[in-house]
Amino acid sequence: MSTSVKQTVIEMIERLPDDASVEDIMAELFFRRKVDEGLRELDAGKGVDHEEAKRQLGKWLN
């Protein structure tokens, strides 16, 4: 049985420190959403290979 989105979010929040702010929780949710989005894109074949990623990063870092 797969874990529901709600349960996944509850577990994520429970892993945060007790003094986590609403902003901290929102940042974790945003990060998780973006990671999930990226994984879906990779599964759909929309990713770039390692050499292309290095080339693109090289342009940004120069």
PQR file of N, CA, C, O and H, with PARSE charges and radii, in Angstrom:
ATOM      1  N   MET A   1       0.847  -1.192   0.000 -0.4000 1.5000
ATOM      2  CA  MET A   1       0.000   0.000   0.000 -0.0000 2.0000
ATOM      3  C   MET A   1       0.885   1.245   0.000  0.5500 1.7000
ATOM      4  O   MET A   1       1.819   1.340   0.796 -0.5500 1.4000
ATOM      5  N   SER A   2       0.602   2.185  -0.874 -0.4000 1.5000
ATOM      6  CA  SER A   2       1.421   3.386  -0.969 -0.0000 2.0000
ATOM      7  C   SER A   2       0.994   4.408   0.083  0.5500 1.7000
ATOM      8  O   SER A   2      -0.148   4.422   0.543 -0.5500 1.4000
ATOM      9  H   SER A   2      -0.156   2.107  -1.521  0.4000 1.0000
ATOM     10  N   THR A   3       1.932   5.244   0.438 -0.4000 1.5000
ATOM     11  CA  THR A   3       1.680   6.297   1.409 -0.0000 2.0000
ATOM     12  C   THR A   3       0.971   7.452   0.716  0.5500 1.7000
ATOM     13  O   THR A   3       1.336   7.833  -0.396 -0.5500 1.4000
ATOM     14  H   THR A   3       2.860   5.233   0.065  0.4000 1.0000
ATOM     15  N   SER A   4      -0.042   8.008   1.372 -0.4000 1.5000
ATOM     16  CA  SER A   4      -0.763   9.132   0.791 -0.0000 2.0000
ATOM     17  C   SER A   4       0.094  10.395   0.852  0.5500 1.7000
ATOM     18  O   SER A   4       1.038  10.485   1.636 -0.5500 1.4000
ATOM     19  H   SER A   4      -0.339   7.699   2.275  0.4000 1.0000
ATOM     20  N   VAL A   5      -0.246  11.345   0.028 -0.4000 1.5000
ATOM     21  CA  VAL A   5       0.452  12.630   0.037 -0.0000 2.0000
ATOM     22  C   VAL A   5       0.325  13.266   1.420  0.5500 1.7000
ATOM     23  O   VAL A   5       1.291  13.813   1.952 -0.5500 1.4000
ATOM     24  H   VAL A   5      -1.013  11.272  -0.609  0.4000 1.0000
ATOM     25  N   LYS A   6      -0.851  13.190   1.986 -0.4000 1.5000
ATOM     26  CA  LYS A   6      -1.082  13.770   3.309 -0.0000 2.0000
ATOM     27  C   LYS A   6      -0.144  13.142   4.340  0.5500 1.7000
ATOM     28  O   LYS A   6       0.475  13.856   5.129 -0.5500 1.4000
ATOM     29  H   LYS A   6      -1.636  12.746   1.554  0.4000 1.0000
ATOM     30  N   GLN A   7      -0.037  11.833   4.337 -0.4000 1.5000
ATOM     31  CA  GLN A   7       0.830  11.151   5.293 -0.0000 2.0000
ATOM     32  C   GLN A   7       2.297  11.503   5.052  0.5500 1.7000
ATOM     33  O   GLN A   7       3.060  11.676   6.003 -0.5500 1.4000
ATOM     34  H   GLN A   7      -0.539  11.253   3.696  0.4000 1.0000
ATOM     35  N   THR A   8       2.688  11.607   3.791 -0.4000 1.5000
ATOM     36  CA  THR A   8       4.059  11.987   3.459 -0.0000 2.0000
ATOM     37  C   THR A   8       4.380  13.373   4.006  0.5500 1.7000
ATOM     38  O   THR A   8       5.461  13.586   4.557 -0.5500 1.4000
ATOM     39  H   THR A   8       2.069  11.466   3.019  0.4000 1.0000
ATOM     40  N   VAL A   9       3.457  14.311   3.861 -0.4000 1.5000
ATOM     41  CA  VAL A   9       3.665  15.680   4.351 -0.0000 2.0000
ATOM     42  C   VAL A   9       3.728  15.690   5.879  0.5500 1.7000
ATOM     43  O   VAL A   9       4.560  16.383   6.463 -0.5500 1.4000
ATOM     44  H   VAL A   9       2.580  14.137   3.414  0.4000 1.0000
ATOM     45  N   ILE A  10       2.856  14.928   6.518 -0.4000 1.5000
ATOM     46  CA  ILE A  10       2.878  14.855   7.987 -0.0000 2.0000
ATOM     47  C   ILE A  10       4.228  14.336   8.466  0.5500 1.7000
ATOM     48  O   ILE A  10       4.808  14.885   9.402 -0.5500 1.4000
ATOM     49  H   ILE A  10       2.180  14.365   6.043  0.4000 1.0000
ATOM     50  N   GLU A  11       4.728  13.287   7.831 -0.4000 1.5000
ATOM     51  CA  GLU A  11       6.024  12.718   8.214 -0.0000 2.0000
ATOM     52  C   GLU A  11       7.153  13.714   7.972  0.5500 1.7000
ATOM     53  O   GLU A  11       8.082  13.811   8.774 -0.5500 1.4000
ATOM     54  H   GLU A  11       4.257  12.841   7.070  0.4000 1.0000
ATOM     55  N   MET A  12       7.073  14.455   6.864 -0.4000 1.5000
ATOM     56  CA  MET A  12       8.083  15.467   6.570 -0.0000 2.0000
ATOM     57  C   MET A  12       8.099  16.534   7.658  0.5500 1.7000
ATOM     58  O   MET A  12       9.166  16.925   8.129 -0.5500 1.4000
ATOM     59  H   MET A  12       6.318  14.376   6.212  0.4000 1.0000
ATOM     60  N   ILE A  13       6.925  17.003   8.058 -0.4000 1.5000
ATOM     61  CA  ILE A  13       6.826  18.035   9.094 -0.0000 2.0000
ATOM     62  C   ILE A  13       7.333  17.499  10.427  0.5500 1.7000
ATOM     63  O   ILE A  13       8.003  18.219  11.167 -0.5500 1.4000
ATOM     64  H   ILE A  13       6.058  16.684   7.676  0.4000 1.0000
ATOM     65  N   GLU A  14       7.026  16.254  10.738 -0.4000 1.5000
ATOM     66  CA  GLU A  14       7.474  15.669  11.995 -0.0000 2.0000
ATOM     67  C   GLU A  14       8.998  15.561  12.068  0.5500 1.7000
ATOM     68  O   GLU A  14       9.557  15.548  13.164 -0.5500 1.4000
ATOM     69  H   GLU A  14       6.482  15.669  10.137  0.4000 1.0000
ATOM     70  N   ARG A  15       9.677  15.485  10.924 -0.4000 1.5000
ATOM     71  CA  ARG A  15      11.141  15.423  10.910 -0.0000 2.0000
ATOM     72  C   ARG A  15      11.788  16.781  11.149  0.5500 1.7000
ATOM     73  O   ARG A  15      12.974  16.854  11.473 -0.5500 1.4000
ATOM     74  H   ARG A  15       9.223  15.496  10.033  0.4000 1.0000
ATOM     75  N   LEU A  16      11.025  17.848  10.992 -0.4000 1.5000
ATOM     76  CA  LEU A  16      11.567  19.194  11.227 -0.0000 2.0000
ATOM     77  C   LEU A  16      11.742  19.435  12.734  0.5500 1.7000
ATOM     78  O   LEU A  16      11.078  18.800  13.553 -0.5500 1.4000
ATOM     79  H   LEU A  16      10.062  17.789  10.728  0.4000 1.0000
ATOM     80  N   PRO A  17      12.638  20.356  13.084 -0.5600 1.5000
ATOM     81  CA  PRO A  17      12.807  20.668  14.514  0.2800 2.0000
ATOM     82  C   PRO A  17      11.519  21.256  15.101  0.5500 1.7000
ATOM     83  O   PRO A  17      10.702  21.837  14.388 -0.5500 1.4000
ATOM     84  N   ASP A  18      11.363  21.091  16.407 -0.4000 1.5000
ATOM     85  CA  ASP A  18      10.154  21.581  17.072 -0.0000 2.0000
ATOM     86  C   ASP A  18       9.965  23.080  16.927  0.5500 1.7000
ATOM     87  O   ASP A  18       8.836  23.568  16.991 -0.5500 1.4000
ATOM     88  H   ASP A  18      12.027  20.619  16.986  0.4000 1.0000
ATOM     89  N   ASP A  19      11.050  23.820  16.731 -0.4000 1.5000
ATOM     90  CA  ASP A  19      10.926  25.273  16.610 -0.0000 2.0000
ATOM     91  C   ASP A  19      10.820  25.737  15.157  0.5500 1.7000
ATOM     92  O   ASP A  19      11.018  26.917  14.867 -0.5500 1.4000
ATOM     93  H   ASP A  19      11.967  23.424  16.679  0.4000 1.0000
ATOM     94  N   ALA A  20      10.507  24.810  14.241 -0.4000 1.5000
ATOM     95  CA  ALA A  20      10.361  25.174  12.824 -0.0000 2.0000
ATOM     96  C   ALA A  20       9.215  26.167  12.664  0.5500 1.7000
ATOM     97  O   ALA A  20       8.158  26.036  13.283 -0.5500 1.4000
ATOM     98  H   ALA A  20      10.346  23.851  14.478  0.4000 1.0000
ATOM     99  N   SER A  21       9.454  27.152  11.824 -0.4000 1.5000
ATOM    100  CA  SER A  21       8.431  28.169  11.561 -0.0000 2.0000
ATOM    101  C   SER A  21       7.542  27.721  10.395  0.5500 1.7000
ATOM    102  O   SER A  21       7.823  26.737   9.711 -0.5500 1.4000
ATOM    103  H   SER A  21      10.312  27.259  11.322  0.4000 1.0000
ATOM    104  N   VAL A  22       6.477  28.468  10.199 -0.4000 1.5000
ATOM    105  CA  VAL A  22       5.613  28.211   9.044 -0.0000 2.0000
ATOM    106  C   VAL A  22       6.424  28.376   7.762  0.5500 1.7000
ATOM    107  O   VAL A  22       6.241  27.623   6.805 -0.5500 1.4000
ATOM    108  H   VAL A  22       6.249  29.267  10.754  0.4000 1.0000
ATOM    109  N   GLU A  23       7.317  29.361   7.747 -0.4000 1.5000
ATOM    110  CA  GLU A  23       8.174  29.577   6.572 -0.0000 2.0000
ATOM    111  C   GLU A  23       9.075  28.376   6.325  0.5500 1.7000
ATOM    112  O   GLU A  23       9.288  27.990   5.176 -0.5500 1.4000
ATOM    113  H   GLU A  23       7.466  29.972   8.524  0.4000 1.0000
ATOM    114  N   ASP A  24       9.610  27.778   7.396 -0.4000 1.5000
ATOM    115  CA  ASP A  24      10.440  26.577   7.257 -0.0000 2.0000
ATOM    116  C   ASP A  24       9.630  25.434   6.634  0.5500 1.7000
ATOM    117  O   ASP A  24      10.110  24.732   5.744 -0.5500 1.4000
ATOM    118  H   ASP A  24       9.437  28.092   8.330  0.4000 1.0000
ATOM    119  N   ILE A  25       8.418  25.263   7.108 -0.4000 1.5000
ATOM    120  CA  ILE A  25       7.556  24.205   6.589 -0.0000 2.0000
ATOM    121  C   ILE A  25       7.231  24.455   5.124  0.5500 1.7000
ATOM    122  O   ILE A  25       7.273  23.535   4.308 -0.5500 1.4000
ATOM    123  H   ILE A  25       8.028  25.833   7.831  0.4000 1.0000
ATOM    124  N   MET A  26       6.906  25.709   4.788 -0.4000 1.5000
ATOM    125  CA  MET A  26       6.592  26.048   3.409 -0.0000 2.0000
ATOM    126  C   MET A  26       7.803  25.817   2.502  0.5500 1.7000
ATOM    127  O   MET A  26       7.650  25.347   1.375 -0.5500 1.4000
ATOM    128  H   MET A  26       6.873  26.457   5.451  0.4000 1.0000
ATOM    129  N   ALA A  27       9.002  26.144   2.988 -0.4000 1.5000
ATOM    130  CA  ALA A  27      10.209  25.938   2.197 -0.0000 2.0000
ATOM    131  C   ALA A  27      10.416  24.443   1.934  0.5500 1.7000
ATOM    132  O   ALA A  27      10.792  24.058   0.826 -0.5500 1.4000
ATOM    133  H   ALA A  27       9.125  26.526   3.904  0.4000 1.0000
ATOM    134  N   GLU A  28      10.176  23.610   2.931 -0.4000 1.5000
ATOM    135  CA  GLU A  28      10.306  22.163   2.747 -0.0000 2.0000
ATOM    136  C   GLU A  28       9.286  21.648   1.736  0.5500 1.7000
ATOM    137  O   GLU A  28       9.613  20.825   0.882 -0.5500 1.4000
ATOM    138  H   GLU A  28       9.870  23.923   3.831  0.4000 1.0000
ATOM    139  N   LEU A  29       8.054  22.134   1.836 -0.4000 1.5000
ATOM    140  CA  LEU A  29       7.013  21.729   0.888 -0.0000 2.0000
ATOM    141  C   LEU A  29       7.376  22.146  -0.535  0.5500 1.7000
ATOM    142  O   LEU A  29       7.200  21.370  -1.474 -0.5500 1.4000
ATOM    143  H   LEU A  29       7.788  22.803   2.530  0.4000 1.0000
ATOM    144  N   PHE A  30       7.878  23.362  -0.694 -0.4000 1.5000
ATOM    145  CA  PHE A  30       8.267  23.858  -2.014 -0.0000 2.0000
ATOM    146  C   PHE A  30       9.405  23.011  -2.578  0.5500 1.7000
ATOM    147  O   PHE A  30       9.377  22.612  -3.742 -0.5500 1.4000
ATOM    148  H   PHE A  30       8.020  23.993   0.069  0.4000 1.0000
ATOM    149  N   PHE A  31      10.415  22.741  -1.732 -0.4000 1.5000
ATOM    150  CA  PHE A  31      11.546  21.922  -2.163 -0.0000 2.0000
ATOM    151  C   PHE A  31      11.068  20.545  -2.609  0.5500 1.7000
ATOM    152  O   PHE A  31      11.479  20.053  -3.660 -0.5500 1.4000
ATOM    153  H   PHE A  31      10.438  23.065  -0.786  0.4000 1.0000
ATOM    154  N   ARG A  32      10.208  19.930  -1.820 -0.4000 1.5000
ATOM    155  CA  ARG A  32       9.689  18.598  -2.153 -0.0000 2.0000
ATOM    156  C   ARG A  32       8.920  18.631  -3.478  0.5500 1.7000
ATOM    157  O   ARG A  32       9.067  17.733  -4.308 -0.5500 1.4000
ATOM    158  H   ARG A  32       9.874  20.330  -0.966  0.4000 1.0000
ATOM    159  N   ARG A  33       8.104  19.667  -3.669 -0.4000 1.5000
ATOM    160  CA  ARG A  33       7.340  19.792  -4.908 -0.0000 2.0000
ATOM    161  C   ARG A  33       8.267  19.899  -6.116  0.5500 1.7000
ATOM    162  O   ARG A  33       8.032  19.261  -7.142 -0.5500 1.4000
ATOM    163  H   ARG A  33       7.985  20.396  -2.995  0.4000 1.0000
ATOM    164  N   LYS A  34       9.311  20.698  -5.994 -0.4000 1.5000
ATOM    165  CA  LYS A  34      10.235  20.872  -7.109 -0.0000 2.0000
ATOM    166  C   LYS A  34      11.020  19.587  -7.397  0.5500 1.7000
ATOM    167  O   LYS A  34      11.254  19.255  -8.559 -0.5500 1.4000
ATOM    168  H   LYS A  34       9.502  21.216  -5.160  0.4000 1.0000
ATOM    169  N   VAL A  35      11.423  18.870  -6.358 -0.4000 1.5000
ATOM    170  CA  VAL A  35      12.123  17.592  -6.561 -0.0000 2.0000
ATOM    171  C   VAL A  35      11.196  16.602  -7.258  0.5500 1.7000
ATOM    172  O   VAL A  35      11.592  15.946  -8.221 -0.5500 1.4000
ATOM    173  H   VAL A  35      11.233  19.139  -5.414  0.4000 1.0000
ATOM    174  N   ASP A  36       9.961  16.494  -6.769 -0.4000 1.5000
ATOM    175  CA  ASP A  36       8.999  15.578  -7.397 -0.0000 2.0000
ATOM    176  C   ASP A  36       8.757  15.951  -8.858  0.5500 1.7000
ATOM    177  O   ASP A  36       8.670  15.075  -9.719 -0.5500 1.4000
ATOM    178  H   ASP A  36       9.638  17.027  -5.987  0.4000 1.0000
ATOM    179  N   GLU A  37       8.651  17.247  -9.136 -0.4000 1.5000
ATOM    180  CA  GLU A  37       8.457  17.731 -10.508 -0.0000 2.0000
ATOM    181  C   GLU A  37       9.644  17.332 -11.387  0.5500 1.7000
ATOM    182  O   GLU A  37       9.465  16.878 -12.517 -0.5500 1.4000
ATOM    183  H   GLU A  37       8.722  17.958  -8.437  0.4000 1.0000
ATOM    184  N   GLY A  38      10.839  17.503 -10.864 -0.4000 1.5000
ATOM    185  CA  GLY A  38      12.041  17.131 -11.612 -0.0000 2.0000
ATOM    186  C   GLY A  38      12.109  15.642 -11.885  0.5500 1.7000
ATOM    187  O   GLY A  38      12.489  15.224 -12.978 -0.5500 1.4000
ATOM    188  H   GLY A  38      10.984  17.872  -9.946  0.4000 1.0000
ATOM    189  N   LEU A  39      11.742  14.841 -10.896 -0.4000 1.5000
ATOM    190  CA  LEU A  39      11.754  13.390 -11.089 -0.0000 2.0000
ATOM    191  C   LEU A  39      10.730  12.962 -12.146  0.5500 1.7000
ATOM    192  O   LEU A  39      10.998  12.071 -12.952 -0.5500 1.4000
ATOM    193  H   LEU A  39      11.433  15.182 -10.008  0.4000 1.0000
ATOM    194  N   ARG A  40       9.560  13.601 -12.137 -0.4000 1.5000
ATOM    195  CA  ARG A  40       8.553  13.294 -13.167 -0.0000 2.0000
ATOM    196  C   ARG A  40       9.079  13.653 -14.555  0.5500 1.7000
ATOM    197  O   ARG A  40       8.858  12.912 -15.512 -0.5500 1.4000
ATOM    198  H   ARG A  40       9.342  14.325 -11.482  0.4000 1.0000
ATOM    199  N   GLU A  41       9.774  14.789 -14.670 -0.4000 1.5000
ATOM    200  CA  GLU A  41      10.339  15.192 -15.957 -0.0000 2.0000
ATOM    201  C   GLU A  41      11.396  14.192 -16.421  0.5500 1.7000
ATOM    202  O   GLU A  41      11.443  13.835 -17.598 -0.5500 1.4000
ATOM    203  H   GLU A  41       9.954  15.392 -13.892  0.4000 1.0000
ATOM    204  N   LEU A  42      12.238  13.743 -15.502 -0.4000 1.5000
ATOM    205  CA  LEU A  42      13.241  12.739 -15.870 -0.0000 2.0000
ATOM    206  C   LEU A  42      12.577  11.450 -16.336  0.5500 1.7000
ATOM    207  O   LEU A  42      12.997  10.854 -17.327 -0.5500 1.4000
ATOM    208  H   LEU A  42      12.200  14.033 -14.545  0.4000 1.0000
ATOM    209  N   ASP A  43      11.537  11.019 -15.621 -0.4000 1.5000
ATOM    210  CA  ASP A  43      10.813   9.813 -16.014 -0.0000 2.0000
ATOM    211  C   ASP A  43      10.196   9.957 -17.406  0.5500 1.7000
ATOM    212  O   ASP A  43      10.050   8.976 -18.135 -0.5500 1.4000
ATOM    213  H   ASP A  43      11.195  11.503 -14.815  0.4000 1.0000
ATOM    214  N   ALA A  44       9.836  11.188 -17.764 -0.4000 1.5000
ATOM    215  CA  ALA A  44       9.231  11.453 -19.074 -0.0000 2.0000
ATOM    216  C   ALA A  44      10.293  11.686 -20.154  0.5500 1.7000
ATOM    217  O   ALA A  44       9.961  12.002 -21.297 -0.5500 1.4000
ATOM    218  H   ALA A  44       9.954  11.985 -17.171  0.4000 1.0000
ATOM    219  N   GLY A  45      11.568  11.530 -19.788 -0.4000 1.5000
ATOM    220  CA  GLY A  45      12.634  11.699 -20.764 -0.0000 2.0000
ATOM    221  C   GLY A  45      12.983  13.149 -21.066  0.5500 1.7000
ATOM    222  O   GLY A  45      13.572  13.436 -22.108 -0.5500 1.4000
ATOM    223  H   GLY A  45      11.837  11.274 -18.860  0.4000 1.0000
ATOM    224  N   LYS A  46      12.632  14.062 -20.176 -0.4000 1.5000
ATOM    225  CA  LYS A  46      12.870  15.487 -20.431 -0.0000 2.0000
ATOM    226  C   LYS A  46      14.166  15.997 -19.824  0.5500 1.7000
ATOM    227  O   LYS A  46      14.419  17.201 -19.852 -0.5500 1.4000
ATOM    228  H   LYS A  46      12.153  13.829 -19.330  0.4000 1.0000
ATOM    229  N   GLY A  47      14.987  15.124 -19.279 -0.4000 1.5000
ATOM    230  CA  GLY A  47      16.229  15.555 -18.651 -0.0000 2.0000
ATOM    231  C   GLY A  47      17.331  15.798 -19.666  0.5500 1.7000
ATOM    232  O   GLY A  47      17.173  15.513 -20.853 -0.5500 1.4000
ATOM    233  H   GLY A  47      14.782  14.145 -19.256  0.4000 1.0000
ATOM    234  N   VAL A  48      18.443  16.324 -19.190 -0.4000 1.5000
ATOM    235  CA  VAL A  48      19.623  16.506 -20.032 -0.0000 2.0000
ATOM    236  C   VAL A  48      20.721  15.581 -19.517  0.5500 1.7000
ATOM    237  O   VAL A  48      20.771  15.267 -18.328 -0.5500 1.4000
ATOM    238  H   VAL A  48      18.572  16.555 -18.226  0.4000 1.0000
ATOM    239  N   ASP A  49      21.595  15.150 -20.417 -0.4000 1.5000
ATOM    240  CA  ASP A  49      22.666  14.262 -19.980 -0.0000 2.0000
ATOM    241  C   ASP A  49      23.731  15.045 -19.221  0.5500 1.7000
ATOM    242  O   ASP A  49      23.715  16.276 -19.192 -0.5500 1.4000
ATOM    243  H   ASP A  49      21.554  15.406 -21.383  0.4000 1.0000
ATOM    244  N   HIS A  50      24.643  14.320 -18.615 -0.4000 1.5000
ATOM    245  CA  HIS A  50      25.654  14.906 -17.747 -0.0000 2.0000
ATOM    246  C   HIS A  50      26.510  15.946 -18.473  0.5500 1.7000
ATOM    247  O   HIS A  50      26.771  17.021 -17.934 -0.5500 1.4000
ATOM    248  H   HIS A  50      24.656  13.320 -18.638  0.4000 1.0000
ATOM    249  N   GLU A  51      26.941  15.631 -19.677 -0.4000 1.5000
ATOM    250  CA  GLU A  51      27.798  16.564 -20.431 -0.0000 2.0000
ATOM    251  C   GLU A  51      27.064  17.863 -20.743  0.5500 1.7000
ATOM    252  O   GLU A  51      27.648  18.943 -20.655 -0.5500 1.4000
ATOM    253  H   GLU A  51      26.729  14.758 -20.115  0.4000 1.0000
ATOM    254  N   GLU A  52      25.787  17.764 -21.108 -0.4000 1.5000
ATOM    255  CA  GLU A  52      25.002  18.970 -21.391 -0.0000 2.0000
ATOM    256  C   GLU A  52      24.818  19.794 -20.119  0.5500 1.7000
ATOM    257  O   GLU A  52      24.883  21.022 -20.163 -0.5500 1.4000
ATOM    258  H   GLU A  52      25.312  16.887 -21.180  0.4000 1.0000
ATOM    259  N   ALA A  53      24.592  19.137 -19.000 -0.4000 1.5000
ATOM    260  CA  ALA A  53      24.445  19.850 -17.730 -0.0000 2.0000
ATOM    261  C   ALA A  53      25.737  20.587 -17.388  0.5500 1.7000
ATOM    262  O   ALA A  53      25.696  21.740 -16.958 -0.5500 1.4000
ATOM    263  H   ALA A  53      24.539  18.139 -18.964  0.4000 1.0000
ATOM    264  N   LYS A  54      26.877  19.936 -17.575 -0.4000 1.5000
ATOM    265  CA  LYS A  54      28.166  20.592 -17.312 -0.0000 2.0000
ATOM    266  C   LYS A  54      28.356  21.798 -18.222  0.5500 1.7000
ATOM    267  O   LYS A  54      28.837  22.841 -17.779 -0.5500 1.4000
ATOM    268  H   LYS A  54      26.911  19.000 -17.925  0.4000 1.0000
ATOM    269  N   ARG A  55      27.978  21.663 -19.497 -0.4000 1.5000
ATOM    270  CA  ARG A  55      28.113  22.769 -20.439 -0.0000 2.0000
ATOM    271  C   ARG A  55      27.242  23.951 -20.008  0.5500 1.7000
ATOM    272  O   ARG A  55      27.700  25.093 -20.022 -0.5500 1.4000
ATOM    273  H   ARG A  55      27.587  20.816 -19.857  0.4000 1.0000
ATOM    274  N   GLN A  56      25.996  23.685 -19.626 -0.4000 1.5000
ATOM    275  CA  GLN A  56      25.096  24.750 -19.197 -0.0000 2.0000
ATOM    276  C   GLN A  56      25.589  25.417 -17.918  0.5500 1.7000
ATOM    277  O   GLN A  56      25.547  26.642 -17.797 -0.5500 1.4000
ATOM    278  H   GLN A  56      25.624  22.757 -19.614  0.4000 1.0000
ATOM    279  N   LEU A  57      26.053  24.621 -16.972 -0.4000 1.5000
ATOM    280  CA  LEU A  57      26.593  25.190 -15.734 -0.0000 2.0000
ATOM    281  C   LEU A  57      27.823  26.031 -16.005  0.5500 1.7000
ATOM    282  O   LEU A  57      28.018  27.083 -15.396 -0.5500 1.4000
ATOM    283  H   LEU A  57      26.088  23.626 -17.070  0.4000 1.0000
ATOM    284  N   GLY A  58      28.653  25.559 -16.930 -0.4000 1.5000
ATOM    285  CA  GLY A  58      29.845  26.318 -17.292 -0.0000 2.0000
ATOM    286  C   GLY A  58      29.502  27.707 -17.791  0.5500 1.7000
ATOM    287  O   GLY A  58      30.210  28.664 -17.478 -0.5500 1.4000
ATOM    288  H   GLY A  58      28.494  24.705 -17.425  0.4000 1.0000
ATOM    289  N   LYS A  59      28.423  27.841 -18.565 -0.4000 1.5000
ATOM    290  CA  LYS A  59      28.005  29.161 -19.062 -0.0000 2.0000
ATOM    291  C   LYS A  59      27.539  30.043 -17.897  0.5500 1.7000
ATOM    292  O   LYS A  59      27.814  31.243 -17.887 -0.5500 1.4000
ATOM    293  H   LYS A  59      27.848  27.063 -18.820  0.4000 1.0000
ATOM    294  N   TRP A  60      26.852  29.476 -16.937 -0.4000 1.5000
ATOM    295  CA  TRP A  60      26.343  30.255 -15.810 -0.0000 2.0000
ATOM    296  C   TRP A  60      27.459  30.699 -14.876  0.5500 1.7000
ATOM    297  O   TRP A  60      27.391  31.777 -14.287 -0.5500 1.4000
ATOM    298  H   TRP A  60      26.628  28.501 -16.945  0.4000 1.0000
ATOM    299  N   LEU A  61      28.492  29.862 -14.742 -0.4000 1.5000
ATOM    300  CA  LEU A  61      29.542  30.148 -13.769 -0.0000 2.0000
ATOM    301  C   LEU A  61      30.649  31.036 -14.318  0.5500 1.7000
ATOM    302  O   LEU A  61      31.475  31.527 -13.549 -0.5500 1.4000
ATOM    303  H   LEU A  61      28.547  28.985 -15.221  0.4000 1.0000
ATOM    304  N   ASN A  62      30.685  31.253 -15.617 -0.4000 1.5000
ATOM    305  CA  ASN A  62      31.738  32.089 -16.203 -0.0000 2.0000
ATOM    306  C   ASN A  62      31.332  33.527 -16.263  0.5500 1.7000
ATOM    307  O   ASN A  62      32.102  34.367 -16.729 -0.5500 1.4000
ATOM    308  H   ASN A  62      30.014  30.854 -16.242  0.4000 1.0000
TER
END
